[in-house]
Amino acid sequence: MDSAKLSVPPEVVALCNALRKGGFEAYLVGGCVRDLLISREPKDWDITTNAKPEQIQALFKETFYENDFGTVGVVTLSEDPRLKVVEVTPYRIEGAYSNARHPDEVKFSDNLADDLARRDFTVNAIAYEPATGELVDKHGGQEDIKRRVIATVRNPSERFNEDALRMLRAVRISAELDFAIETETAAGIVASAKQLEKISRERMRDELIRILMSPRPMQALYVAQKLGILRYVIPELEDAIGVDQNQAHSFDVFEHLLRSLQHAADRDWSLEIRLAALLHDIGKPASRRWSDEKKDWTFHGHEVVGARMARKILNDLRIPSEMATTVVSLIRWHMFFSDPNMITLSAVRRIITNVGVGHIKELLNLRICDRIGTGRPKEQPFRLRKYMSMVDEAMRDPISVAMLNIDGSQIIKLGEAAGPRIGWILHALLEEVLDDPKKNTEECLEGRACELMKLDNEKLQALGEKGKNRSEEEDEAEVQKLREKHHVN
């Protein structure tokens, strides 16, 4: 950790030099210094200074200042998105945190030591002056980097009572860096865990996403559970602890979910796949029943129950609607397998229509995560390889209304009035084409459309619904049926 070898982008050096030329101090601080010291590429750059906001703005051509904490965004000419805006913040002293979220008062200081003392963890409380190579480390951050531990600056309880999100941040940073959480800091998290109830779901979501996108999300969520904070993030996961599965699984539901998630991380797959891997069997605890016939546990309908639970969890975490819909769909349809000799192209085409053309590969990847999460070493057994082959084959066939060789305007020309019946006819035609793609000719579809036009509304709508994805109401009915069957109403 030789400070003389720290490599700082010229844009950042120029900002520090401008502050120094203006008569002020300028230090890099926080995560960027920590990352430089461990030879990790910083994701962003933060400068701290004894200049006040208006003095900072006076030194630079393009800035913006829109917060209560003194941070000024300085716009650079860099093409690097991480350097387009560099945050410059005055040294500051924070008052009491009455809400465990934000300080009630912020005062600017002329002393760097004051600013370092208010920071969360020792590894983030190191300042670096690019001009001289000076490192200012008053809380043992460099030593903790050597020890590979996350420890709070001063008293853990005080730090966590100031901002309870720091507890989740400790878990996240430990997962990103593969550092352990220091013993006193861990004890402080256990003692202060309930404070997380005061944190907004949006802030919790942002930390959770960073955990899931880290290299070691399984480690992070396991630690979060042991420290008593997972229950404030996704409490439903704790219901999966100790829930034994059937003989196909080596682990309980909780560990299976974490291992499935970890495989998605190991493969560097998307956030959608990681969320789906984490939640794909979340419905198993509620669906588990003992079968005297099989002498084993069964989980009938867990994908339906799980999809509905996942929707609630993702909405609660304020996950964007489009992403949540994708994740829920992947969970709903993740049990798409049948015996290799029984798989039909029409069944494969239906799965593609259910999850959408753009997400079928994600569904297959989720199945790989599910398989690895059981403890099996092989990603792609024969039947999965066969299914992948059939997906490629089915993708050449019509799998959506838009791919039919007929559209609404043609049906109107045949004599049908504009209205909802047009959609029913198209979906009824799709249902037939899913079974037999050879019917996707203009002549065949027009002939069948004329036959469908003769049906009354009730019969036509019933046929049309068969070609659609399972609706929310149908899922609700199936969930209710499963709950009644298993006496879990």
N, C-alpha and C positions, 0 to 999 in steps of 0.2 A: 504494500500500500504506500508506494513512494509518491508523494504529492507532486514531485517534479515531473512525473510522467503522466499526470492527468491531462487528458485531451479534451479541450473545450472548443466548441464550434466558433469560428471567427465572428459570427453575428452576435453571440453572447459576450465574447471578449470585447467587442466594440461597444456594447451597451455599458459594460462595467467601466471601460475606459472613459466613456462620456460622463458617467457619474463622477468618477474620480477627477476628471478635468474640471467638472463643475464645483469641485471642492467637497465632495461627499465620499463616504465609504461605500464600497460595493463588494458583496460576497455572494457566491452561489451557496444555496442552502437546501436542505431537505433531501428528497429522494434522489435528485440528480447527483449530489455529492456522494451519497451512499453507493449509487450504481457505478460511478466512476471508480470508487475505491475497490469495488469487487470486479472490475472489468466487465461491467454489464452496460449495455447501451441505454441511456436514459430515455424515457418516453416524453418527458417535458423538462423545461428549464425554469428555475425560479431564482430570482435575485432579491436579496434583502439589503437595505440601505438606511442610513440615518437621514436621508432626504424625506421631506413630507410630500404628500401626493401632488400638490400644486407645483412643488419644486421639481419633481420628477417630470411632470407634464411639460414644464417650461423647457426642458433639455431635449425633448424629442419632437419630431415633426408630426407624427400620427400616433395618438394614444386614445384610450378610453378609460373612464373611471366611473363605475356604476355599482359600487358595493359599499358596505358599511365598515369594511376592514382595512381600508387604505390601499388595496391592491390596484395598481395601474397596469393595464395591458398596453405594452409597447409593440406597435406593428413594425415588422422588419420587411426587407425585400427578399427574404429567403424563399426558395422554392420548396424547401423541406417543410411539410405541414406541421412538424413538431416545433418549428422555429418561426413560423409566420407571426405568432404572437408570443412574446416572452413577458411573464408577469414579474413586476417589480413592486415589492411591498416594503413599506417603512418598518423599522424595528418597532415592535409593539409589546405592550403589557395588557393582558386581558383581565377583566374583572371577574366577578363570580358568575357561575353558570347555574342559574336557578332552575332551568328546564332540562338540564343534561343534554342540551343540543348546541346552544350558541352562547357566547359570553354576553352578559348584560351590558357590558361596557368595554370599549377598546380605547386604550390610550397609546399614543405614539411615544417612542423612547429614543434617546440618543445613544443608547448602550446596546451593543450586539448581544452581550450576555443576557440581558432581559429577554430578548427575542428567543434565544436558544432555550432558555429555562421554561418557556411556555409550550414547547413542542411536545409531541406525543411520545416518541420512542427515541432512545439514545442514538440509534443508527441514522435517524432523521434529524438529529440535532448537531450536525457537524457543518461548519461553514468553511468555504474555500475561496481564497482571493486569487483569481487567475494571474494578476499582475506580478505578484510576489511568490506565489506558490504556498502561501501561508495557510495552514489548517488550524481552525479554532475548534477545539473539542473539549468542552468543559464537563461532559457527563459520561465519559468513557465509551463513546460510540465506536471508536476504532477498535478498542479492545473487544467490544461485543461483536463486531464484525469478525474479528479473528476467532472468537468463540462460537460464532454462528448462532447467536441468540437474539431474540426480540425482547427487549426490556424497556419499561417506561422510564421517562425522565422523572426522577424522584419518586414520590409515593404512588403506587399503582391505583389505589382507591381514589385518590384525588384526581388523577388523570382521567379515570373512567367516569367519575361523577361529573366531571366537566363536560365531557362529550362521550356518551355511552357507545356511539358507533365505533370508537377506538378499539373496543373489544373485538368486534368483527374484523376491523382493519388489521389487528394483530394476527388474527388467523389467516387473513388473506396475504399479508406480507410474508408470513412464514411459509405459505404454500408457494408463493412466487419465487422466494429465494432459497427454499429448502433449509430454513433456519428453525431452530426449536424456540418455543416460548419459555422464557426464563421462569424459574419456579415461583418467585414472589409475584411476578406479573400474572402468571396463570392463576395463582390463588386470588389475586385481585379481581380477575375476570369472574371466577366462581362467586365471589362475595358480591359483586356488583351486577351480575347478569340481569336481574329484574329491571334494571334501568333501561334496558333495550326497549321496554314497552313504550318509552317516551319518544322513540325515534320514528320518523316518518317512514312509511313503506317504500317511498321512492328512494330514500337514502340507503335503506336496507337492500333494496333491489340492486342498486348500483354496485355495492360491495359484493353481493352474491354473484352477480354476473362476472365480476373480476375474479372471484374465487373459481367459478366454473370454467373460466377461460385460462386459468393458470395451468402450469404443467402438472400440478398435484392436487386436483380437487378432492379426490378420495381422502387423502391425508387431512386436508383442511376441514372437511365436514365431519370426519371422525373426531378430530380434535375439538371442533365446535360442540359436538354432542357431549364429549367427556367433560368439557368446561361448563356445560349447562346453558349454552346460548343458542343451540340449534332450534330449540323449542320456540324461540322468539322469531325465527326466520321462516321455517317450514315445519310447524309442529306435527303435521301428519307423518313426516318421516320417522319420528320417534315411535309411532304406533307400529312400525315395521320391525322394531328391534325384538329379537327373540322369537319372531314368527317363523317357525320351521316350515320348510317346503316339502315337496314330494321327493322321491328318490332320484329324480333327474337333476336335483340341485345339491350342491355341496355346502351352501351357506344359507343363513336366514335371509328374509326378504330385505332387511336393511343393508346387510353386507353385499347382497346381490346387486342392489341398486347402485351402491357406491362403486362396486367393481365394474359394472356396466358403464357408468359415467367415466371412470378412469380410462377405460379402453377408448372411449370417444376422444378423450383428451390425448391419449397416446397416439392416436391417428390424426390428431389436429383437425377434427371434424368441427362443424359449425356449432354455434350456440344452440340452435334449434335441436340438433341431434343430442347435444349434451343435456339439455333440459328434458327431452323425451326419455333419454336413457335413465336419468335420475328418477323420473316419475312414472315410467312405463308400467310398473307393477304396484303402484301406490294403492290400487284397489284390492290387492290380495288379502290384507288383514281382514277386511270386511267380508270378503267372498270365501274365505277358507272354511271348508267343511270336511269332516272325516268320512271316508267311504269304507263301510264294512266290506263291501264287495271287493274293492281294490286293496284294502288294508293300507290305505295311504291317504294323504291330504288331497283334496280337490279345490280348484279355484274357478269354478264355472262362472263365466261372465265378468271376470275381473277386469277385462279390458274396457268393458262398457262402464262399469262403476269407476274405474280408474280415470277414464277420460273425463267424466263429470267432476271427479275430485280435482283433477289437474286443472280444469277450467277455473274452478273456484280459487285454487292456489295461485294460478298465474294472474288472475284478475286482482286478487288481494295484493300481489306484489307489484301491481301496475305494469306488468309486462305488456308491451304494445300489442294491440288487438290482432293484427295480422300475424305476428309471430306466435301469439298464444293459440290462434286458430290452427296454425300449422302443427304445433306441438301436440295439441289435443287430437288432431286427426291422426298423427303418427301413433299415438298411444292407443286410440280407438281401434286401429286396424293392424296393430303389431302381431296379432295372433292369426296371420294369414295362411299359415302352413297347413297342408294336408299331406296324406301319404304320397310319396313321389309318383306312384303309379295311378293316383287318383286326380292329380292336378290337371285341370283343363284350361285351354286358352281363354275360354269365356270367363272362367273364374279369375284368371289373371287380369283380363281386361277390366273386370268389375273392380278389382283392387286398385287398378290404375285410376279409374274414374273416381273412386272413393277418396284417394289421397291427392289426386291431381298429377298430371304428367310431370310437373316441376319438382315433385316431392317423392316420386317412387324410388329414386336412388337413395334418398334419405331413409325411407322405410326399410330398405334392404340393409343399409348400414346400421340402423337401429337393431335389426335382427341379429347382426353380427355382434353388436355390443351385448345384447341379451345372451347370446350363446357363450361368449367369453366370460360374462358375469356369472355363469353357472359353475365355472371352474374347469370348463372343457378347453383344451389347448388349441383346437383347430377352429379357425374362423369360418371356413366355408366347406361344410360337409357336402356330400353328393346332392342331397335334395335342395340345398340352397343354391348350389351351382346350377342345378337343373332349373330352379325357379328363375334365376337371373337370366338364363338363356331364353326362357319362355317370355320374360318381360321384354327382352329385346325383340323377340318375334311379335309379341302382341302390340308393341309400340308402332308397328307398321300398319296396324288395323285401326279403324275408327274407335275412339274411346271417349269422345265427347260430342255433344250436339253440333258444335262448330265443325266437326269433321264429317258430318253427314253430307251426302251429295244432294241435299235439298235444304231449303231454308224457309223462313216464315213467309217471305214474299211469294214464293212459289205455291205455298199452301193456300194463300189468299187468292191467287190466280185460279186455283182449282175450285174456288167457290166458298171457302171458309171465311167467316167474318173476322176482322181483327179482334183480338181479345185473348183471355187466358187459355182458350181451347187450342190456340196455336202452339203454346208451350207444351201442353199435355200431349198433343200429337207428336211433336218433335221428340219428346222424351220416351213416348211409347215406341217410336221408330228406333230410337237408340237402343232400347232394351232388346229389341229383336236383332239388331245388328251386332250387339255384343255377343249374342249367341251364334250368329252366323254372318261374318263380315262380307260374305259374297252377296248379301242382300243390299249392300251399300251402292246401289246403282240408281240413277235418276228414274229409270223406268219402273224398277221394283218399288222404290220408295213412294213414287207418285201413286202407283196403284194401291199400295197399302194405305196411304194417306186418305185416299178416297173412301176406302172401307171404314177407316177410323172416324171420318167426318160424319158418318151415319149414326154413330153411337150417341146416346144421351150424355149429359154432362157428368153424371155420377160414374158411369162405366168408363168414360174416357179419362176422367181424372184418376181413377184407380189404376188404369193401365199406365198413365204418364208417371205416376209416382214410383212405379217399379224401376224406371230408368234413372231416377234421381238418387243422389246420396241419401242415406238414412237421415230423416229430418230430426230436429231437436225433440219434437213431440214423440216420435217413434222411439228414440233413445230413452225418453222419460218413461214411456210405457214399459220398455224392456227392463229398465232399472227397477221400476216398481214391481214388476213380475219377479225379478230375481230376489228382491228384498222380501217379498211375501213368501217365496219358496224357502228362503233360508231364515225366515223369522227375524229379520233385522230392520223392520220398520221402526 
